[in-house]
Amino acid sequence: MLFMNESLKLKLQNICGKENVFLEKEDLENYSHDEIQEKKYFPEAVVKPSTKEEISKILILEIGRASCRERV
């Protein structure tokens, strides 16, 4: 199930900065496997917050999204 959409992408970029939100396949390659590298599972995005405030905003954003999914 895909959760990344344009709205979420923009919200994450506003929180952490565009340079800290990775969405392109070549950027996600390093995050698609562990050290064994037998299987690859690409994430939809990688976000690198740099402050406690950014982490808090991301968690609040996701809690709001999760509660919306539960109502559906």
Phi, psi and chi 1 to 4 in degrees:
 res  aa     phi    psi   chi1   chi2   chi3   chi4
   1 MET       -  130.0  177.1 -179.0  -74.5      -
   2 LEU   -91.9  132.1  -60.7  175.6      -      -
   3 PHE  -112.2  -17.6  -66.3  105.8      -      -
   4 MET   -78.1  128.5 -177.4   60.3   60.6      -
   5 ASN  -138.3  175.1   58.6   38.3      -      -
   6 GLU   -60.4  -39.1 -168.9   64.6   25.6      -
   7 SER   -63.3  -46.6  173.9      -      -      -
   8 LEU   -65.5  -42.1  178.7   56.8      -      -
   9 LYS   -55.2  -48.1  171.7 -174.8  159.1 -175.9
  10 LEU   -65.1  -39.8  -68.8  173.3      -      -
  11 LYS   -63.6  -43.8  -71.6  175.4 -176.6  176.4
  12 LEU   -65.0  -40.1  -69.5  170.0      -      -
  13 GLN   -66.0  -35.7  -71.2  175.1  -22.9      -
  14 ASN   -67.3  -34.7  -74.9  -25.5      -      -
  15 ILE   -74.9  -49.9  -67.9  170.1      -      -
  16 CYS  -106.2  -10.3  -63.4      -      -      -
  17 GLY    92.9  141.8      -      -      -      -
  18 LYS   -57.1  -34.3 -171.9  174.6 -177.0  176.2
  19 GLU   -71.3   -9.1   67.0  -80.3    1.5      -
  20 ASN  -112.5   11.2  -65.9  -46.9      -      -
  21 VAL  -121.8  114.9  178.8      -      -      -
  22 PHE  -108.6  126.5  -56.8   94.0      -      -
  23 LEU  -129.0  -14.0  -59.1  163.4      -      -
  24 GLU   -84.0  144.5  -58.7  -59.8  -37.6      -
  25 LYS   -54.8  -42.8 -172.5  170.2 -177.8  173.0
  26 GLU   -66.1  -28.9   58.3  -89.9    5.2      -
  27 ASP   -75.9  -28.8  -64.0  -31.9      -      -
  28 LEU   -87.4  -11.3  -58.3  174.5      -      -
  29 GLU   -51.7  -46.8  175.5   72.6   30.8      -
  30 ASN   -66.6  -16.8  -71.6  -26.5      -      -
  31 TYR  -103.0    7.5  -56.3   95.6      -      -
  32 SER   -94.9    0.0   66.8      -      -      -
  33 HIS  -157.2  164.7   54.0   80.0      -      -
  34 ASP   -95.0 -165.4   59.6   15.3      -      -
  35 GLU   -69.0  -22.3  -67.0  -54.9  -46.3      -
  36 ILE   -72.6  -36.2  -62.3  172.1      -      -
  37 GLN    63.0   25.2  -61.3 -175.5    7.3      -
  38 GLU   -74.5  -42.0  -71.0  179.5   12.8      -
  39 LYS  -124.4  148.3  -65.5 -178.1 -179.8  179.0
  40 LYS  -120.5  134.6  -69.3 -173.0  176.7 -172.3
  41 TYR  -132.3  104.6  -59.4   96.8      -      -
  42 PHE   -76.2  130.9  -80.0   85.8      -      -
  43 PRO   -72.4  160.3   27.1  -32.7      -      -
  44 GLU   -73.3  -30.1  -70.5 -175.8   62.5      -
  45 ALA  -160.2  159.2      -      -      -      -
  46 VAL  -126.1  128.6  171.8      -      -      -
  47 VAL  -121.3  132.4 -179.8      -      -      -
  48 LYS  -119.2   84.9  -67.3 -172.7  171.9 -175.5
  49 PRO   -69.2  151.5   22.7  -28.4      -      -
  50 SER  -118.0   -3.5   57.2      -      -      -
  51 THR  -136.1  162.5   66.4      -      -      -
  52 LYS   -62.6  -33.9  -66.7 -177.0  -78.7 -174.1
  53 GLU   -65.9  -41.4  -69.8   77.7   17.2      -
  54 GLU   -64.5  -42.4  -71.2  175.7   -4.8      -
  55 ILE   -59.6  -45.5  -65.6  168.5      -      -
  56 SER   -60.3  -44.1  178.4      -      -      -
  57 LYS   -64.3  -38.2  -71.4  177.0 -178.2  178.6
  58 ILE   -65.8  -43.1  -68.3  168.2      -      -
  59 LEU   -64.1  -42.8  -69.1  172.2      -      -
  60 ILE   -62.4  -41.7  -69.7  167.9      -      -
  61 LEU   -59.9  -46.2  176.9   64.5      -      -
  62 GLU   -70.1  -37.5 -177.0   52.6   31.3      -
  63 ILE   -61.0  -41.6  -71.7  168.0      -      -
  64 GLY   -64.2  -40.6      -      -      -      -
  65 ARG   -67.9  -39.1  -74.2  171.6   37.4   85.2
  66 ALA   -65.2  -40.9      -      -      -      -
  67 SER   -67.0  -32.6   66.1      -      -      -
  68 CYS   -67.4  -39.2  -72.2      -      -      -
  69 ARG   -66.2  -35.0  -74.2 -167.4  -60.1  -94.7
  70 GLU   -66.5  -30.6  -71.1  174.2    4.3      -
  71 ARG   -75.4  -20.5  -71.3 -174.7 -140.3  145.4
  72 VAL   -76.6      -  174.2      -      -      -
